[in-house]
């Protein structure tokens, strides 16, 4: 920008296309519709996110470590990490990684 100001027409201009202009025009049209009362803010924000003033509470993720090897259990116990083996648990459910992704998406 400084080079163009000091020596006009010395820098090649590359057109960015119509997309940035269309985005700006769209925002302008929406703002004018809201200003003139033809469009309500609730119609642009059906989830009412604009009304949330308090931050959402942070989610806490807890992880449980299990092993299927007695050797690993003993090595971790030697450094102060006590874990259980899968065979020691009566009730356990193993889920796919997609379930964990879904849970993380809800936590934010």
BAPABA-258411 format. One record per atom (N, C-alpha, C, O): residue in three letters; x, z, y. Coordinates in steps of 0.1 Angstrom, whole numbers, plus 5000, padded with zeros to 4 digits. Layout:
<pts>
ALAXZY...
</pts>
This chain:
<pts>
UNK500850004988UNK500050005000UNK500950005013UNK500649935022UNK501950085012UNK502850095024UNK503549955027UNK503749915038UNK503949895016UNK504649765017UNK503649655024UNK504049575032UNK502449665020UNK501449565025UNK501149605040UNK500949515048UNK501149725043UNK500849765057UNK502049715066UNK501749675077UNK503249735061UNK504449695070UNK504549545071UNK505049495081UNK504249475060UNK504349325060UNK503049265054UNK503049245042UNK502049245062UNK500749195057UNK500849065048UNK501748975052UNK500049055038UNK500048935029UNK501248915021UNK501548805016UNK502149025020UNK503349015012UNK503149054997UNK503949024989UNK502049124994UNK501849174981UNK500649094975UNK499649064981UNK500949054962UNK499848984955UNK498749084951UNK498949194947UNK497549034954UNK496349114951UNK495749074937UNK495648954935UNK495449164929UNK494849134916UNK493349184917UNK493149304918UNK492449094915UNK491049144916UNK490749224903UNK491149194892UNK489949334905UNK489649424895UNK488349384888UNK487949454878UNK487649284892UNK486449244886UNK485249314892UNK485449374903UNK484149294886UNK482849344892UNK482449484887UNK481649554893UNK483149534877UNK482649664871UNK482749784880UNK481849854882UNK483949804887UNK484049924896UNK482949914907UNK482350004911UNK482749784912UNK481749764923UNK480349794918UNK479549864924UNK480049754905UNK478749774900UNK478449924898UNK477349974900UNK479549994893UNK479350144891UNK479050204905UNK478250294905UNK479850174915UNK479550234928UNK478250194933UNK477550274939UNK477850074932UNK476450024936UNK475450104929UNK474450144935UNK475550124916UNK474550194908UNK474450334913UNK473350384914UNK475550404916UNK475450544921UNK474750544935UNK474050634938UNK475050444943UNK474450434956UNK472950414955UNK472150484962UNK472550324946UNK471050304944UNK470350424939UNK469350464944UNK470950494930UNK470350624924UNK470250724935UNK469250794937UNK471350744943UNK471350834954UNK470250804964UNK469550894969UNK470050684968UNK469050644977UNK467650664971UNK466750714978UNK467450644958UNK466150664952UNK465750814952UNK464650854954UNK466850904950UNK466551044950UNK466351094964UNK465351164967UNK467051034974UNK466951074988UNK465551044993UNK464951115001UNK465050924989UNK463750874994UNK462550934986UNK461450904989UNK462851014976UNK461751074968UNK461150994957UNK460151034951UNK461750874954UNK461250794944UNK461650834930UNK461150794920UNK462750914930UNK463250964917UNK463651114919UNK464251154928UNK463251194909UNK463451334909UNK464851364902UNK465151294892UNK465551464906UNK466751504899UNK466551534884UNK467451504876UNK465451584881UNK465151614867UNK465051484858UNK465251494846UNK464751374865UNK464651244857UNK466051194854UNK466251114845UNK467051234862UNK468451194860UNK469151294850UNK470151254844UNK468651414849UNK469251524842UNK468151584833UNK467751704836UNK467751524822UNK466651584814UNK467051704807UNK466151784803UNK468351734805UNK468851864799UNK468951974809UNK469352084805UNK468751944822UNK468852044833UNK470152114834UNK470252234837UNK471252034831UNK472552094832UNK472952124847UNK473752204849UNK472252064856UNK472552094870UNK472152234874UNK472552284884UNK471252294866UNK470752424870UNK471552534864UNK471352654867UNK472452504855UNK473252614848UNK474352654858UNK475252584862UNK474252784862UNK475252834872UNK476252924865UNK477352954870UNK475852984853UNK476753074846UNK477552994836UNK477052904829UNK478853024834UNK479552954824UNK479152994810UNK478653114808UNK479152904801UNK478752934787UNK479753034781UNK480953034784UNK479253124773UNK480253214766UNK481153144757UNK480753044751UNK482353184756UNK483353124747UNK482953144733UNK482553254729UNK483153044725UNK482853054711UNK484053114704UNK485253084708UNK483853194694UNK484953244686UNK485053184672UNK484053174665UNK486153134669UNK486353064656UNK487153164647UNK488253204651UNK486653194635UNK487353274626UNK487753194614UNK486953104609UNK488953214609UNK489453144598UNK489753234587UNK490353344589UNK489353194575UNK489653274563UNK490653204554UNK490453084551UNK491753264551UNK492753204542UNK492553254528UNK492353364525UNK492553154519UNK492453174504UNK493553104497UNK494053004503UNK493853144486UNK494853074478UNK494353054464UNK493553134459UNK494952964457UNK494652954442UNK495952974434UNK495952954422UNK496953024441UNK498253054435UNK498653194437UNK498653254448UNK498953264426UNK499453404426UNK500753414433UNK501053514440UNK501653304432UNK502953304438UNK502853304453UNK503553384460UNK501953224458UNK501753224473UNK501153354478UNK501553404488UNK500253414470UNK499653544474UNK500753644475UNK500753724484UNK501653644465UNK502753744465UNK503753724477UNK504153814483UNK504053594480UNK504953564491UNK504353604504UNK505053664513UNK503053584506UNK502453624519UNK502353774520UNK502453834531UNK502053844509UNK501953984509UNK503254044512UNK503354154519UNK504353984509UNK505754034512UNK505954034527UNK506754114532UNK505353944534UNK505553944549UNK504354004556UNK504253994568UNK503454074549UNK502354154555UNK501054074557UNK500154124564UNK500953964551UNK499653884551UNK498953894538UNK499453844528UNK497853964538UNK497153984525UNK495953894524UNK495053894532UNK496053804514UNK494953714512UNK494453724498UNK495053774489UNK493253674496UNK492653674483UNK492753544476UNK492953434482UNK492653544463UNK492553424455UNK491153374453UNK490253464454UNK490953244452UNK489653194451UNK488953254438UNK487753274439UNK489653274428UNK489053324415UNK488553464417UNK487753514409UNK489053544427UNK488653674429UNK487253684436UNK486653794437UNK486853584442UNK485553584449UNK484453534440UNK484553444433UNK483353614442UNK482153574434UNK481353464441UNK480953364434UNK481053484453UNK480253384461UNK481153314471UNK481653374480UNK481353184469UNK482053104478UNK481452964479UNK481052914469UNK481452914491UNK480952774492UNK482052694499UNK482652734509UNK482452584493UNK483452494499UNK482752374505UNK481952314498UNK483052354518UNK482352244525UNK483352144529UNK484552164529UNK482852024532UNK483751914536UNK484251934550UNK483752014558UNK485251854554UNK485751864568UNK484751824578UNK484851864590UNK483851734574UNK482851694584UNK481951804588UNK481451804600UNK481651904580UNK480952024583UNK481652094594UNK481052144604UNK482952114592UNK483752184602UNK483752114616UNK483652174626UNK483851974615UNK483751904627UNK482451924635UNK482451934647UNK481351924627UNK480051944633UNK479952084639UNK479452094650UNK480552184633UNK480452314639UNK481352324652UNK480852374662UNK482452264651UNK483352254664UNK482652184675UNK482752224687UNK481852074672UNK481252004682UNK480152084689UNK479852074701UNK479552184682UNK478552264687UNK479152384695UNK478552434705UNK480352414692UNK481052524699UNK481652474712UNK481852554722UNK481852344713UNK482352284726UNK483752274727UNK484252224737
</pts>
